Amino acid sequence: MKKKALLLVLALVMVFIVSSSVLAADKPIVWVGQSCFPTSLPVGQYFVTWAKNVNAMSNGMLTIEVHSEGEIVPGPAIFESVRDGVLDCGQNTPAWQKGQYPAGDLFYTLPAGVTETNDLLVWMYGNEGHALEQEMYGDALTVFPLGLTPPESGIWTTRPVKTLEDIKGLKVRSAGLSMELWEKLGASVVLLPGGEVVPSLRRGVIDAAEFAFPSMDVGLGLHEVCKYLMGPPIHMGSNIFQLLINNDKYNALPEYLKEIVKKAAVAATLEDYAKQWNDSIAAFDKIKAAGVEINKLSREDQLKALEISYQILDEKSKEDPMFKKVWESQKKFLDSYQGFYNLTKFDK
C-alpha cells in the first residue's frame, strides 16, 4: 500500500509540474519599447505597425507596449537603453551611433545614387546585409531591419540652390554619410533630431535641411519655412531603420515567437513602405501647391556628387575594418546585380 501511495504522490507531483510549465508557457509576455521618432510621424509608424503585427500574429502571447520618442528616453539613447535593458526593444536609426559604429551609415542607401532603394532592399533581405548588420553590433543586442522609406525629397533651402556650387556656405541639417558629402561640397553640417529642424530653420540656425520623404517633410512643415527644394536626393535615396531587441529578452522567447518578431518586422516594413509611397505622392502635390520652387541638379553635377561619394566610401574604408567589409559586400553585390537589372530596365 505504501508503495502505491508513493507512486500516486509522485504522479500527482508530475502532473502539477507539467501543468505549471504549461501555464507558464501560456502566460502572455509584455515588452516595453520606444521609437527614436515620434510615433505620430510616418517614420515612427513602422514601430507601431510592427507592434500591432506581433500582437496579432502571436494571438496576444507577445504584446509590445509602444512609446513615442522621448517618453522614456531621448531618441538618440535607444541603442544604449535596449542594450542595457532599460527598454526591451526599440526602433533606431544608426545615425545616432555614427561615432561608435561607422559602418552603420552603409545601411542607408548611399549618397548620390551609389545604391538605390531596390538595391538596398535586395542586399539587406536577400544577400549579406542583415547578417553584416548583426555582425557589426556583435553580441551587444539583436537587430532586424525595420522601416524602408520611400525615396527622400532632396534638400530644402531658404535660398535658391540649383547647382553644387550653390551649396558652398550653406548651414545644412543632415545625417549619415551625406554629412561628409555636404562638407566636401563646401557646406557646414549640423545633426539635429526631427523636432528641432523647423525651429532651427525659422531662427536661421540652419538655412538648409534634408530629412526624409515628402509626406514626412510635409508633416514636419518644411514646405512652410523653405521656399526651395532641390533634387535628386544626393544625400541618400531612402532609409532602412532598425528594430533593436535586448538579447536577454529575445533569447528567452520560444522559437515560434522569435520567428514572429522577425516576420512581423518584414511585414511592417513592406506594408508601410507602400502606404507612405502613396502618401508621399499626395504630399508632393501639396508641396507644389504651396509654391515651393523645385529644381533638379544637372546630370553633370549628379555625376560629380557620385564621384565624391565614391571617394568618401574608399577613404572611410581605410579607417574602419567593419566599414570596409560592408562596403566591399555592397560593391560585390552591385557588380552582380547590374547585369540582369540593366537587361530588364526599359530605356524611357
N, C-alpha and C positions, 0 to 999 in steps of 0.2 A: 504494500500500500504506500509505504514511504517513497518507494522508487517512482510509482505512478504519480504521486503528488508532486514530487520534484520535477518530473517531466512536464506536468501540467503548468507548474510555475514558470519553468524555462520557456515553454511555448507562449505563455501569456506575455512574458518579458520580450520575446522576439516580436510578437505582434505589436506591442507598444513601441518598440524601437523602429520597426518598419513604418508604422502609422505616423510616428513623429517625423521620420525622414520625409515621408510623402507630403505631410502638411508643411514642413519647412520648405520643401522644393516648390510647393504651390503658393507660397507666400509672395505677394507682389513685391517687386523691387522698385524703389524710388531713387532716382538720381537728381542731384541739383546741378543745373547747367546754366551757363550765361553766354550770350553772344558778345563779341567785341564791337558789334554795331548796335544801334538802336533797332529793336525788332519791328518798329513802325516803318522803317525804311526797307526798300526792296532787298538790299544786301543782307539785312538781318532776317529776312523771311525764310531763307534756306534752313536756318536752325529751327525755326518754328515748324516748318513743314516736316523736317526730319523727325522732330519730337512727336508730331501727330502720327507719322508713319510707323514709328517704333511702337507706340501705344496700340495702334490698330493691328499691326502685323503680329504683335505678341499677345493680342487679346487681353491687354491690360496687365500682363505679367511684368512688363518693364515700363515705367512711367517716368517721363522727364519733366522736372519742374523747371520751366523756362524763365529766365530773367534777361532783361534788356541790358544793354551796355551801361555800366556804372551802378547798377542796382546792388551788386555785391562787391565787385572790384572794378577798378578802371579798365577800359578796353584793352590798353597795352599790357595789362597784367594777367591776361587769360592764360598764357603759356605757363607761367610760374605757378599760378593758382591751381591749375589742373595737375601739373606735375607734383605739387606739394600736398594735394588733397584738400585744399580749401574749396575747390569745385570738383565735382565728379567728372564733368565733361564741359566742353565749351567750343564755340565757333571762333576761329582765329584767322588772322592774316599773317603770313611770315614776315611782312614788312616790319612788324614790331620787334622781331628778333634779328634784324639785319646785321647788327654787330656781332652777335653770338653765333649765328648760323648764316654766313654769307651766301651759301648755296640756296637758301630759301628763296632768294629773288628769282631763281630759274623756274620756279613752279608757277609763276605767272606766265602769260605769253610774253615773249621777249620784245624789246623795243624795235621800232622801225620795220615791223613785219618779218623779223628773223623767224619767228614762229607765228602762226595764226591760230584762231580758235579751234579749228578742227585738228590741226597738228597736235595741239596741247591735249585735247580730249583723247585722241587715239594713243599718244605716247603715255599719258597718265594711266589710262584704264587697260590698254591692250599691250603695252610694251613695258619698259622698266620704271616708268615714272613713280608709281605708288611705292614700289619696293625701295627705290632710292630715297624717297621722302622719309620712309620709316628708318632706313639706314642712317640718314642724316641725323635724326633725333636719337638714334640708338635705343637704349632701354629707359630713356627719360619718361616717355609716355607712349601711348598708342595713337597713331594718326591715320585718318582716312580723308580722301578728297571730299569736299562738300561745298557746292555752290559755284557752278560755271556761269559766268555772266555773259550777257550779250556784248558785242563789240563796244568799246568805250567811245565817248563822243569826240574827244580831241582835247585841245587846250582852250580854256576860256580866258579871255583877257579884257581888261578895261581900256585898252588902246589897240588900234589896228595892228594885227600881225598877219602878214601874208607870205613871208619868206623866212628862211632860217636866220638871215641877217637881222631881221626884226626882233629876234629872241634875245639878242645881246642887251644886257642891262635889266631884263625882267626879274622881278622877285616872284618866284614860282612855288606854289604848293605842289609837292609831288611825293611819290613813294617808290620803293623798289629800285631796279636798275636804271630807271629813267632819271633818277636823281643825278647819276654820273653823266648821262647824255645831256641833260639841260646844262650842267656845269661846263661841259666841253663846248656847248653852243654859246656860252657866254652869260648864262643866267645865274642868279643866286637862288638857292633852293632851301625850302623850309618843309619839314614833315609835320603836318597837322592832322588831328582827327577830324572826321566829317563835320561835327558840330561847330568847329572853330573856323571853317573855311569862309563861309559867307560873312560873318562878322569881321574877319581879317581883311577881306576884300573891301568892305564898307569903310573901314578905318584907314585903308591904304597901307596896312602892314605888308600885304602882298598885292600884286597887280595882275596876277595870272594864277590859274589853278587847273589841274587835271584831277578828276575824281573818279567818275565811273561812266555808266551808260546813260542815255537820255532820260529814262524815267527816274533814275536815281538823281541825276543832276537837276532835273526839274523839281523833284521832291525837296532838294536842298535849297532851291531858289537861285541857282547860279544864273539862270536866264534873266533874273531881275536885277542883278548887280553888274553883270558883264554884258557889254554890247556886242562883243565879237566872239566867234567860235571858229577855230582853225582845225581842219582835219588833213590827212587821216590821223588817227591816234598814234603818233610816232613814239609816245612814251610806253605804250603796251596795248595789245589788241583787246584782251579781256583778262579775266581773273578766274582761277580756281582757288577758293578758300579752303579752310581745313576744319575737320572735326577732330578735336583733341580729347582723349579719354585717359583718365587716371589708370595706370597699369593695374593696381590692386583691384579696382572696381571692375575693370574689363576682364581680368583673369579669373575673377570669382564667378563670372556668368557661366551658365551651362552653354554647351556648344550651339544649341539652336538659337539662343538669344544673341550670341556673338554674331551669328550669321545675319540675324535680323538687324542688328545695329549697322552692319556693313551695307546690306542691301537697301535698307531704308535711306541711307545717305546717297546711294546711287539714284534711287527713285526721286528723292527730293531735288537733287541736282538737275536732273533732266526735266522734271515737271516744272520747276520754277524758271529754268532756262527758257523753255518755250513760252511761258506766261510773260516773263519780263521782256522777251523779244517783242511780243505783241504790244505790251505796254509802252515800250520804247518807240515803236512806230507812231503811236498816238502822241507821245511826248515830243517827238521830233517835230511834228506838225505844230505843237504848241510853241516850241522854240522859234520856229519860223514866223508864226503869227504874232509873237511878241516883238518882232522887228529886229531880232539878232542878225547881225551881218555874218554870213557863213562863207568862209574861204577855204581853199584847199591848196596845200603845198604843190609846187610843180614836181614833175617826175624827177627832174634833176636834183631838187632839194631832198626828195624822198630817198633817192639813191645815196646821197651824201650822208643822210642820217643813218642809213643802213650800214654804210662803210664805217662810220664812227662807232656804231653799236657792236660790230664785229671786233673792232679794236678793243673796246671795253671788255667784252667777254674773254678775249685772249689775255688781256692784262690781268684780269681778276683770276683767271685760271692759274696764273703763275704764283698767286698769293695764297691760294687755299686749295689743298688737295681734293676736298669733297666737291668744291665748286668745279674743279677741273673734271672730276669723274662724271658729274651730272651733265655738264656741258658737252663732254665727249659722247655721252649717251644720246643726247639730243641731236648732235651733228650726225652721228651714225644713223639715227632714225630718219632724219630729214633726207639724207642721201638715198636711203632705201625707199622712202615714201614718195619722193617727187616723180620717179619714173612712171608709175601707174597713175598717180594723181594727174600728171600733165596729159596723159593719154585720154583721161575721162573728162577733162575740163574743156568746156566749149569756149572757143575764141569769139567773144562778142564785141 
